[in-house]
Amino acid sequence: MNSGTQMQFLRYLLMGQSPATLLDSMDAADIAQIYDFIWEKALEIGIRVKGEHFSQADMLKRLKTAEQYKLETGCKEPLQRCIANECILLNADCVRKKYDDQLDRLYRLIADYLGIEYRM
């Protein structure tokens, strides 16, 4: 993922805007990479804002687990495939939907940390 794309996602984040328009033009593999990038930023921001009161467990509570997502979608694939993102090649649409939702949740979490209004 190039730094220009990462900066676009950060700009949307800091402006309280949904990244949906950026995600529309990306494939599942790119979305998985940007998810990892935003996850790292959420950790960094959480640690800086909350200090010793920061808890990664609190962050995880705001996200859906792979198991929850599989149950909601009725996916019959083994859970490990979802956790390891092996479905990128098998079912890219499913991976896109999962990460679209998770990114929205991370953006909301970061907006809470920063005290900014998040607009969809």
C-alpha positions, 0 to 999 in steps of 0.5 A: 500500500503506497503512502499516498493512499495511506495519507488519504485514509488518514485525512478522511479519518481526521476529518471524521468522514467515512472511507467508503468512497476510497474503499469502493475502488479497492480490491479485497487484498488492498482493503486488507492492507489498509485495515492493518494500517488503520488498526496500527493507527488505532493502537497508536492513537489509543495509547497516546490518548488514553495512556495507561488506561488504554486497553487493546481488549476494549478496542477488540470489543468494538469489532466483530470477531471472525466467528460473529461475522461468519454466523451473520453471513451464514458462511460454511467455510472453516473459521480458520480461513476467515481468521487468516484471510484465506478467502481473499482468493475464494470469496473476495466479496465476503472479505470486502464486506467484512473489512468494510464493516471493521474499518467503519468500526475502527473509524468510529473508535478513533473518532471517539478517542479524538473527540471528533464527530464521525459522519458516514 
